[in-house]
Amino acid sequence: MLAKLLYPFTFVLSRLKYAQKFVLISVLFAAPLALLFSLWITGTQAKIRTAEEEKVGLVQIEASLPFILSLQQHRGQANAFLNGGGADSESKLSEATAQTNENAAAIDLAVRKSGLSGSADAWQALAGEWKTLEQETTSLSAEESFARHSELIGRALDFVVESADESGLSLDTEIDSFYLMDMVVKRIPALIEETAEIRGTGNGMLTRRQAEAQTLTQVAVKKTQAESELRELNKALQRITELNPEAAALISASGQETSTSIEQFLSAVQQQLFDDKNLTSDPAAFFSAGTSTIDVSNTFFKQASETLELLLDQRIDRLEAQRNLVVAVIVAALLLVLLFYMAFYRSVNAAVQQLNERATAMANGDLSRDIQIETRDELGQVGQSFNRMIVALNKTLRSSQEASEHSAAASEQLSEVSRESSLAMRQVADAVQSVADGSESQRRMTEDTALAMNEMAVGISRIAESSASAAESAAETTQKAEAGDQELTAAVRQMRSIRDSVSQSAGSVSRLDAHSQQIDEIVSSIKAIARQTQLLSLNANIEAARAGEHGRGFAVVASEVGKLAEQTQTSVETISLRIGDIRGLIGETVQLMSRTDSETAEGLAFIDRASGAIGQIGHSARAVSDQIQEISAASQEISAGVEEVTASISEVARVAQHSSEESQTMAASTQQQLAALEEIGSAAGELSDMAIGLQKDLGLFKLSAM
């Protein structure tokens, strides 16, 4: 099975040289490794590019938050200016507009550097809306301005999320940096905007000293959203502390400060806007508290984004280090494998060349030098086998040279001896032929005598066999008579057992008849009880009729009892009929058993008479068997004597025949030996010529010194 499986590969390799084999195996081995390495390096490079793109998105988001903060500041100053803040508010509005334009320019630069086409389009639309709002702010009412600014800030927050989505930052695969990304992209900007909206709306309420229900509802909604975002922010901080304590140490203080500041500001909102119905708090102090909370949140945003950028840098460095290490290890391993391959090929090639040179020299008769292969692999073992073969061939050929010299001398002596042996063997062959003729005559006479004795022995043997067969038949008749007597005895015992069983069955049937009579009496009693029950039922119905309404229930019971008595009487009559049938069958059974008992007694009498007759037959058969056995024993003695005489004559005939055959064989062997000696003579001459030729051939080999 394995040979069939490997046949195609063996077929290909057997037609290639060693260099081609090494190249083929190297390519087959290196191709899947190169594919796996390319897949791994591609995946690692993709992770590095993803982390770099996340950094690009983070830079764009970092540039977006100052723009959002300046928009919030612009919204507040526009609200103050449109509510009649005067020249000072107009000046601050101009400063906020300039700051917003400066931050917009920073975002525009970051978008161009990032190369994120989707967020670039979104930013162009957002920048256009800002320019429109900048031009129309002074012509709007305070409510319209606040709504337009809030809508634009919401679009800016959406732009932050789009930047994170397009750069892949939203799909960050490491859990600690994911929580940081969630805070930077969603939680902190949302908290800042909600705080800013509450700050602006609350400042207006405190300035006007009045609060509309709709405005209070909006503030309550924003406050609830801010509290929810704050809880999520605290959860994210806790998870980062569990997952990456080093990163948490960089932002934990600022995060705690931000959480405390937001809680205090929301508490102030509850006290000054909801608990104080007269809105007596200072608007400037309220606005300042909101601004302070936003500044603290902005600081936390910067630290969180810097920490996130640090984690991304560490990830990129780690991936690049892994990539460089793996590449270095693979390059070193490939270089080492290449060097080993080259050394292996040179070693194999040198060993094969040396084996080829020495094999060629051996084919030309040079067996004087060994093969020197220093390796310990299979080729080294082949070289050692070649050296052992060279030693063995040297020993064999040296022995052959010596043997050829001895063979040449011995062949001459063998030729002379074969000539003398041929003359002596002819004389022996003539004498053996005379002995063979006499042995043949003796063999024929002995065979005739042995044939006559065999015929007489066969006749006597037949008489003995017939006597023995008759004796066996008589003995068998005796045995069968005895067996028949035993069987009749057993039959008598069985018939008597049957008679006893029949007697016992008759007694059981009689008792059964007595029991059936008792059952019949019991059934008669039950019939009488049933009739009495019917009478009682009738009397009960009469008494119930007399009782009127009070006796209706009793009448029903009496009626049911009457029905039960009728059913009982019907069942008892049925049982009585069945018992009558059973008693009839019992009577028939008793008659049959009586008849069986009488027939069994007659059978026993017949069997006793048969047993006596068989006993007489067995006695006569034993007497005949004894007489036949005496005749058989005498016949066997006569047959044994004849067989001994016949065996002696047959042995004499066999010996005579064997002597004749041996004489003939000896004569034939003598003739064959004579012919063989003549062939030996001619072969000895040929052997001498071959020995001389062998000496010439062995002289061509160059053997090593002993």
C-alpha positions in Angstrom: 0.0 0.0 0.0 2.8 2.4 1.0 4.8 1.5 -2.1 1.8 2.3 -4.4 1.3 5.6 -2.5 4.9 6.7 -2.9 5.3 5.4 -6.5 4.7 8.8 -8.2 7.1 10.6 -6.0 9.7 7.9 -6.3 9.2 7.9 -10.1 10.0 11.7 -10.2 13.0 11.6 -7.8 14.6 8.6 -9.5 14.9 10.7 -12.7 16.6 13.7 -11.2 20.1 14.4 -10.2 21.0 15.2 -6.6 21.1 19.0 -7.2 17.7 18.9 -8.9 16.3 16.8 -6.0 17.6 19.3 -3.4 16.1 22.2 -5.4 12.7 20.4 -5.8 12.5 19.4 -2.1 13.6 22.9 -1.0 10.9 24.6 -3.2 8.2 22.2 -1.9 9.3 22.8 1.7 9.7 26.6 1.4 6.5 27.4 -0.6 4.0 26.7 2.3 6.3 28.3 4.8 6.6 31.4 2.6 2.8 31.5 2.2 2.3 31.2 6.0 4.9 33.9 6.7 3.4 36.2 4.1 0.0 35.7 5.6 1.3 36.4 9.1 3.4 39.5 8.0 0.3 40.8 6.1 -1.8 40.4 9.2 0.7 42.1 11.4 1.2 44.9 8.9 -2.6 45.3 8.8 -2.7 45.6 12.6 0.0 48.2 12.5 -1.8 50.2 9.8 -5.0 49.9 11.8 -3.3 51.3 14.9 -1.8 54.1 12.8 -5.1 54.9 11.3 -6.6 55.0 14.7 -4.0 57.5 15.7 -4.9 59.6 12.7 -8.5 59.6 13.8 -7.5 60.4 17.4 -5.5 63.4 16.2 -8.5 64.6 14.2 -10.8 64.1 17.3 -8.3 66.0 19.5 -8.5 68.9 17.1 -12.3 68.8 17.1 -12.9 69.3 20.8 -11.4 72.8 21.0 -13.7 73.8 18.1 -16.6 72.4 20.0 -15.6 74.3 23.2 -15.2 77.5 21.2 -18.6 77.0 19.6 -20.0 76.6 23.1 -18.3 79.8 24.2 -19.6 81.5 21.1 -23.1 80.3 21.9 -22.9 81.7 25.4 -21.6 85.1 24.3 -24.1 85.3 21.5 -26.8 84.6 24.0 -25.6 87.3 26.3 -25.2 89.8 23.4 -28.7 89.1 22.0 -30.2 89.4 25.5 -28.8 93.0 25.7 -25.4 92.5 27.1 -24.0 95.7 25.5 -20.6 96.5 24.1 -18.7 94.2 26.5 -20.7 91.2 25.3 -20.1 92.2 21.6 -16.4 92.3 22.3 -16.4 88.9 23.9 -18.5 87.6 21.0 -15.9 88.8 18.6 -13.1 87.1 20.5 -15.1 83.8 20.6 -15.7 84.1 16.9 -12.0 84.5 16.2 -11.1 81.6 18.5 -13.7 79.4 16.8 -12.2 80.3 13.3 -8.8 79.5 14.6 -9.9 76.1 15.9 -11.8 75.4 12.6 -8.5 76.1 10.7 -6.7 73.5 13.0 -9.4 70.9 12.2 -9.1 71.7 8.5 -5.4 71.1 8.6 -5.8 67.8 10.6 -8.5 66.6 8.1 -6.2 67.2 5.1 -3.3 65.4 6.8 -5.5 62.4 7.8 -6.7 61.5 4.3 -10.0 60.3 5.7 -12.3 61.1 2.7 -15.6 60.6 4.5 -14.9 62.8 7.5 -13.4 65.4 5.1 -16.7 65.7 3.3 -18.5 65.9 6.7 -16.1 68.6 7.8 -16.6 70.7 4.7 -20.4 70.7 5.3 -19.9 71.5 9.0 -17.5 74.4 8.2 -20.0 75.8 5.8 -22.7 75.7 8.4 -20.4 77.5 10.9 -19.7 80.3 8.3 -23.4 80.7 7.8 -24.1 80.8 11.5 -21.2 83.3 12.1 -22.8 85.7 9.5 -26.4 85.3 10.8 -25.8 85.3 14.6 -26.4 89.0 15.2 -29.7 88.9 13.2 -31.2 86.0 15.2 -33.1 86.0 18.4 -31.6 84.6 21.6 -33.7 81.4 21.4 -32.9 80.9 17.6 -29.2 81.5 18.2 -29.1 79.0 21.1 -30.9 76.4 19.0 -28.7 76.9 16.0 -25.6 76.8 18.0 -26.7 73.7 19.8 -27.6 72.0 16.5 -24.2 72.9 15.1 -22.4 71.5 18.2 -24.4 68.3 17.8 -23.2 68.0 14.3 -19.7 68.6 15.5 -20.1 65.8 18.0 -21.4 63.6 15.2 -18.3 64.5 13.2 -16.2 63.2 16.1 -18.0 59.9 16.0 -17.7 59.7 12.2 -13.9 60.4 12.5 -13.6 57.5 15.0 -15.7 55.2 12.8 -13.8 55.9 9.5 -10.4 55.6 11.2 -11.4 52.3 12.8 -11.0 53.8 16.3 -14.5 52.8 17.2 -13.7 49.1 16.5 -10.6 49.0 18.7 -9.8 45.4 19.4 -8.0 45.8 22.8 -10.4 46.2 25.7 -8.4 48.8 27.8 -7.9 51.1 24.8 -11.5 50.5 23.8 -12.8 52.0 27.1 -10.5 55.0 26.7 -11.7 55.5 23.1 -15.3 55.4 24.4 -14.6 58.1 26.9 -12.7 60.3 24.4 -15.2 59.9 21.5 -18.5 59.8 23.3 -18.6 60.2 27.1 -16.4 63.3 27.7 -17.6 65.3 24.7 -21.3 64.5 25.6 -20.7 65.5 29.2 -19.1 68.8 28.2 -21.9 69.6 25.8 -24.6 68.7 28.3 -22.8 70.9 31.0 -22.5 73.7 28.5 -26.2 73.6 27.6 -27.2 73.5 31.3 -24.8 76.4 31.9 -26.2 78.6 29.1 -29.9 77.8 29.8 -29.4 78.2 33.6 -27.6 81.5 33.1 -30.5 82.9 31.1 -33.0 81.7 33.7 -31.1 83.3 36.6 -30.6 86.5 34.5 -34.3 86.9 33.8 -35.2 85.6 37.3 -37.9 83.5 35.8 -38.2 79.9 34.6 -40.6 78.5 32.1 -41.9 75.0 32.4 -40.5 74.0 29.0 -37.1 75.4 29.9 -37.0 73.6 33.2 -37.9 70.4 31.5 -35.1 70.8 29.0 -32.6 71.4 31.9 -34.0 68.4 33.8 -33.5 66.2 30.7 -30.0 67.4 30.2 -29.2 66.9 33.9 -30.5 63.3 33.7 -28.4 62.7 30.6 -25.4 64.1 32.3 -25.8 61.9 35.3 -26.2 58.9 33.1 -23.1 59.7 31.1 -21.2 60.4 34.4 -22.2 56.9 35.7 -20.9 55.3 32.5 -17.7 57.4 32.7 -17.1 56.1 36.2 -17.7 52.5 35.1 -15.2 53.0 32.2 -12.6 54.4 34.6 -13.0 51.4 36.9 -12.7 48.9 34.1 -9.5 50.7 32.9 -8.1 50.5 36.4 -8.8 46.7 36.4 -7.4 46.0 32.9 -4.4 48.4 32.7 -3.3 49.9 36.0 -0.4 51.8 34.3 -2.8 53.6 32.0 -5.3 54.2 34.8 -2.6 55.9 36.9 -2.2 58.6 34.2 -5.8 59.6 34.1 -7.3 58.5 37.5 -6.6 61.8 39.3 -8.0 63.9 36.5 -11.0 61.6 36.0 -11.8 61.7 39.7 -11.5 65.5 39.6 -13.8 65.7 36.6 -16.4 63.4 38.2 -16.4 65.4 41.4 -16.7 68.7 39.5 -19.6 67.5 37.4 -21.4 66.1 40.5 -20.9 69.5 42.3 -22.2 71.4 39.3 -25.2 69.2 38.9 -25.9 69.6 42.6 -25.7 73.4 42.2 -28.1 73.1 39.3 -30.6 71.2 41.5 -30.3 73.8 44.3 -30.2 77.0 42.2 -32.6 76.1 39.4 -35.0 73.6 40.9 -35.0 74.0 44.7 -34.9 77.8 44.6 -38.2 78.8 43.1 -37.3 82.5 43.1 -34.0 82.0 41.2 -32.0 84.3 43.6 -28.5 82.9 42.7 -25.9 85.0 40.9 -25.9 84.3 37.2 -22.2 85.1 36.8 -21.3 82.7 39.6 -23.4 80.0 38.0 -21.9 80.5 34.6 -18.4 80.5 36.1 -19.1 77.2 37.9 -20.2 75.6 34.6 -17.2 77.0 32.8 -14.9 75.6 35.5 -16.5 72.2 35.1 -16.1 72.3 31.4 -12.4 73.3 31.8 -11.8 70.4 34.2 -13.5 68.0 31.7 -11.4 69.4 28.9 -8.3 68.7 30.8 -9.5 65.2 31.5 -10.2 64.8 27.7 -6.7 65.9 26.8 -5.1 63.4 29.3 -7.4 60.6 28.2 -6.6 61.2 24.5 -2.9 61.5 25.3 -3.1 58.2 27.2 -5.0 56.6 24.3 -2.4 57.8 21.9 0.3 56.4 24.2 -1.5 53.0 24.2 -1.7 53.0 20.4 2.0 53.9 20.2 2.8 51.1 22.5 0.7 48.7 20.4 2.4 49.8 17.2 5.9 49.5 18.9 5.0 46.0 20.2 3.7 44.8 16.8 6.7 46.3 15.0 9.0 44.6 17.5 7.3 41.3 17.1 7.4 41.7 13.3 11.1 42.6 13.3 11.9 39.8 15.7 10.1 37.2 13.7 11.6 38.4 10.5 15.1 38.3 12.0 14.6 34.8 13.4 13.2 33.6 10.0 16.0 35.2 8.1 18.6 33.7 10.4 16.9 30.3 10.3 16.7 30.4 6.4 20.4 31.4 6.3 21.3 28.5 8.6 19.1 26.1 6.6 20.8 27.3 3.4 24.2 26.8 4.8 23.3 23.3 6.1 21.7 22.5 2.7 24.9 23.6 0.9 27.1 21.6 3.2 24.8 18.6 3.0 24.8 18.8 -0.8 28.6 19.1 -1.0 29.0 16.1 1.5 26.6 13.9 -0.5 28.1 14.9 -3.8 31.7 14.2 -2.6 30.7 10.8 -1.2 28.8 9.9 -4.4 31.8 11.0 -6.6 34.2 8.9 -4.5 31.9 5.9 -4.7 31.7 6.3 -8.5 35.5 6.6 -8.9 36.2 3.5 -6.8 33.4 1.5 -8.4 34.9 2.3 -11.8 38.3 1.3 -10.6 36.9 -2.0 -9.2 35.2 -2.7 -12.5 38.7 -2.4 -14.1 40.2 -4.8 -11.6 41.8 -2.4 -9.1 40.9 -3.8 -5.6 44.0 -2.4 -3.9 42.6 0.8 -2.3 39.7 1.4 0.2 37.0 4.1 0.0 37.6 7.0 2.4 34.2 8.5 3.4 34.2 10.5 6.7 30.4 10.9 7.2 28.4 8.7 9.5 25.2 8.7 7.5 23.8 6.1 5.0 26.4 7.0 2.4 29.1 6.4 5.0 27.5 3.0 5.7 27.6 2.3 2.0 31.3 3.2 1.9 32.0 0.8 4.8 30.0 -1.9 2.9 32.1 -1.3 -0.2 35.3 -1.6 1.9 34.1 -4.9 3.4 33.2 -6.1 -0.1 36.8 -5.1 -1.3 38.3 -7.1 1.5 36.1 -10.1 0.8 36.9 -9.9 -2.9 40.6 -9.7 -2.2 40.4 -12.7 0.1 38.2 -14.6 -2.4 40.3 -13.8 -5.5 43.6 -14.6 -3.6 42.1 -18.0 -2.6 40.9 -18.5 -6.2 44.4 -17.9 -7.5 45.9 -20.4 -5.1 43.1 -22.9 -5.8 43.5 -22.6 -9.6 47.2 -23.6 -9.2 46.3 -26.6 -7.1 43.5 -27.5 -9.5 45.8 -27.6 -12.5 48.1 -30.1 -10.7 45.3 -32.2 -9.3 43.5 -32.4 -12.7 46.6 -34.2 -14.2 46.7 -36.7 -11.3 42.9 -37.2 -11.7 43.2 -38.1 -15.4 45.8 -40.8 -14.7 43.8 -42.3 -11.8 40.6 -42.4 -13.9 42.3 -44.4 -16.6 43.4 -47.1 -14.1 40.0 -47.2 -12.4 38.2 -47.8 -15.7 40.3 -51.0 -16.3 39.5 -52.4 -12.9 35.8 -51.5 -13.1 35.4 -53.5 -16.3 36.5 -56.7 -14.5 34.1 -56.1 -11.5 31.2 -55.6 -13.9 31.6 -59.0 -15.5 31.6 -60.8 -12.1 28.6 -59.0 -10.9 26.6 -59.9 -14.0 27.2 -63.6 -13.4 25.9 -63.4 -9.7 22.8 -61.5 -11.0 21.8 -64.3 -13.3 21.9 -67.0 -10.5 19.9 -64.8 -8.1 17.2 -64.4 -10.7 16.6 -68.2 -11.0 16.4 -68.6 -7.2 13.9 -65.7 -7.0 11.4 -67.4 -9.5 11.3 -70.7 -7.7 10.7 -69.1 -4.3 7.8 -67.0 -5.7 6.0 -70.1 -6.9 6.1 -71.8 -3.4 5.0 -68.6 -1.6 2.0 -68.3 -4.0 0.7 -71.9 -3.1 1.0 -71.3 0.6 -0.8 -68.0 0.3 -3.8 -69.7 -1.3 -4.1 -72.3 1.4 -3.8 -69.6 4.2 -6.6 -67.6 2.5 -9.0 -70.6 2.7 -8.3 -71.3 6.3 -8.7 -67.7 7.1 -12.1 -67.6 5.5 -13.2 -70.6 7.7 -12.0 -68.8 10.8 -13.7 -65.6 9.8 -17.1 -67.4 9.2 -16.8 -69.2 12.6 -16.1 -65.9 14.3 -19.0 -64.2 12.5 -21.4 -67.0 13.6 -20.1 -66.7 17.2 -20.7 -63.0 17.1 -24.2 -63.4 15.7 -25.0 -65.9 18.5 -23.7 -63.6 21.2 -25.6 -60.7 19.7 -28.8 -62.9 19.7 -28.2 -63.7 23.4 -27.7 -60.0 24.2 -30.8 -59.0 22.4 -32.9 -61.6 24.2 -31.6 -60.4 27.5 -32.3 -56.8 26.5 -35.9 -57.8 25.5 -36.4 -59.5 28.8 -35.2 -56.3 30.6 -37.5 -54.1 28.5 -40.5 -56.4 29.3 -39.7 -56.1 33.0 -39.6 -52.3 32.7 -42.9 -52.4 30.8 -44.5 -54.5 33.6 -43.3 -51.9 36.2 -44.7 -49.1 34.0 -48.1 -50.8 33.6 -48.3 -51.4 37.3 -47.5 -47.7 37.9 -50.2 -46.7 35.5 -52.7 -49.0 37.3 -51.8 -47.3 40.6 -52.2 -43.9 39.1 -55.6 -44.8 37.6 -56.7 -46.0 41.1 -55.6 -42.8 42.7 -57.3 -40.8 39.9 -60.5 -42.7 40.6 -60.3 -41.8 44.3 -59.7 -38.1 43.4 -62.7 -38.1 41.0 -64.9 -39.7 43.7 -63.9 -37.0 46.1 -64.5 -34.4 43.4 -68.1 -35.9 43.0 -68.7 -35.5 46.7 -67.5 -31.9 46.7 -69.8 -31.1 43.7 -72.7 -32.5 45.7 -71.7 -30.1 48.6 -71.6 -27.2 46.1 -75.0 -28.2 44.8 -76.4 -28.0 48.4 -74.7 -24.6 48.9 -76.3 -23.4 45.7 -79.7 -24.6 46.9 -79.2 -22.6 50.1 -78.2 -19.5 48.1 -81.5 -19.9 46.0 -83.5 -20.0 49.3 -81.7 -16.9 50.5 -82.4 -15.1 47.2 -86.1 -16.0 47.5 -86.2 -14.7 51.1 -84.4 -11.5 49.9 -87.0 -11.0 47.2 -89.8 -11.4 49.8 -88.0 -8.9 52.1 -87.7 -6.5 49.2 -91.4 -6.8 48.5 -92.3 -6.2 52.2 -89.9 -3.2 52.2 -91.6 -1.7 49.2 -95.0 -2.1 50.9 -93.8 -0.5 54.1 -92.2 2.4 52.0 -95.5 2.9 50.2 -97.3 3.2 53.5 -94.7 5.7 54.7 -95.5 8.0 51.8 -92.9 10.8 51.0 -90.6 9.7 53.9 -90.3 6.2 52.5 -89.3 7.0 48.9 -85.5 6.7 49.6 -86.1 3.4 51.4 -88.3 2.2 48.4 -85.5 2.9 46.0 -83.1 0.8 48.2 -85.6 -2.0 48.5 -86.1 -2.0 44.7 -82.3 -2.3 44.2 -82.2 -5.1 46.7 -85.0 -6.9 44.9 -83.1 -6.5 41.6 -79.9 -7.9 43.2 -81.9 -10.9 44.6 -83.2 -11.6 41.1 -79.7 -11.4 39.6 -78.4 -13.6 42.3 -81.1 -16.2 41.7 -80.4 -16.2 37.9 -76.6 -16.6 38.5 -77.3 -19.4 41.0 -79.5 -21.3 38.5 -76.7 -21.0 35.9 -74.2 -22.3 38.4 -76.6 -25.2 39.3 -76.8 -26.2 35.6 -73.0 -26.1 35.2 -72.5 -28.2 38.3 -75.0 -30.8 36.9 -72.9 -31.0 33.7 -69.7 -31.4 35.7 -71.2 -34.2 37.8 -72.3 -36.0 34.5 -68.7 -35.7 33.2 -67.3 -37.0 36.5 -69.5 -40.1 36.2 -68.3 -40.8 32.7 -64.7 -40.3 33.9 -65.2 -42.9 36.7 -66.5 -45.4 34.1 -63.6 -44.8 31.8 -61.1 -45.3 34.7 -62.7 -48.6 35.7 -62.4 -49.9 32.1 -58.8 -48.7 32.0 -58.0 -50.6 35.2 -59.4 -53.9 33.8 -57.5 -53.5 30.4 -54.3 -52.8 32.3 -54.6 -56.0 34.3 -55.0 -58.0 31.0 -51.9 -56.3 29.5 -49.8 -57.3 32.5 -50.8 -61.0 32.1 -49.7 -61.0 28.4 -46.4 -59.3 29.2 -45.6 -61.9 31.9 -46.1 -64.8 29.4 -43.9 -63.0 26.7 -41.2 -62.5 29.3 -41.0 -66.2 30.0 -40.7 -67.1 26.3 -37.9 -64.7 25.7 -36.0 -66.1 28.7 -36.1 -69.6 27.1 -34.8 -68.2 23.7 -31.9 -66.5 25.5 -30.9 -69.8 27.2 -30.8 -71.7 23.9 -28.9 -68.8 22.1 -26.2 -68.9 24.8 -25.6 -72.7 24.3 -25.2 -72.3 20.5 -22.9 -69.4 21.0 -20.5 -71.4 23.3 -20.2 -74.2 20.7 -19.5 -71.8 17.8 -16.8 -70.1 19.8 -15.0 -73.3 20.3 -15.0 -74.0 16.5 -13.8 -70.5 15.8 -10.9 -70.8 18.3 -9.7 -74.0 16.6 -9.9 -72.4 13.1 -7.9 -69.4 14.3 -5.2 -71.6 15.6 -4.9 -73.5 12.3 -4.9 -70.2 10.4 -2.2 -68.7 12.6 0.1 -71.7 11.9 -0.5 -71.5 8.1 0.2 -67.8 8.2 3.5 -68.3 10.0 4.6 -70.8 7.3 3.5 -68.5 4.5 5.3 -65.6 6.1 8.5 -67.6 6.3 8.3 -68.6 2.6 7.4 -65.0 1.7 10.4 -63.7 3.6 12.6 -66.2 1.7 11.1 -65.1 -1.6 11.5 -61.4 -0.6 15.2 -62.0 0.3 15.8 -63.8 -3.0 14.0 -61.1 -4.9 16.0 -58.4 -3.1 19.3 -60.2 -3.8 18.4 -60.4 -7.5 17.4 -56.8 -7.6 20.6 -55.8 -5.8 22.7 -57.9 -8.2 21.0 -56.2 -11.2 21.4 -52.8 -9.6 25.1 -53.5 -8.8 25.6 -54.6 -12.4 24.0 -51.5 -13.7 25.9 -49.3 -11.2 29.1 -50.9 -12.3 28.3 -50.1 -15.9 27.4 -46.5 -14.9 30.5 -46.1 -12.7 32.6 -47.3 -15.6 31.0 -44.7 -17.9 31.4 -42.1 -15.2 35.1 -42.9 -14.8 35.5 -42.4 -18.5 33.6 -39.1 -18.3 35.8 -38.1 -15.3 38.8 -38.7 -17.4 37.6 -36.4 -20.1 36.4 -33.8 -17.5 39.9 -33.9 -15.8 41.4 -32.8 -19.1 38.9 -30.0 -19.5 39.5 -29.0 -15.8 43.2 -28.7 -16.5 42.5 -26.4 -19.4 40.1 -24.3 -17.3 42.5 -24.0 -14.4 45.1 -22.6 -16.8 42.6 -20.1 -18.2 41.5 -19.1 -14.6 45.1 -18.4 -13.7 45.3 -16.0 -16.6 42.0 -14.2 -15.7 42.9 -13.9 -12.0 46.2 -12.4 -13.0 44.4 -9.3 -14.3 43.3 -8.3 -10.7 45.4 -5.9 -8.6 45.0 -7.0 -5.0 46.0 -5.2 -1.8 49.0 -6.4 0.2 48.2 -8.8 3.1 
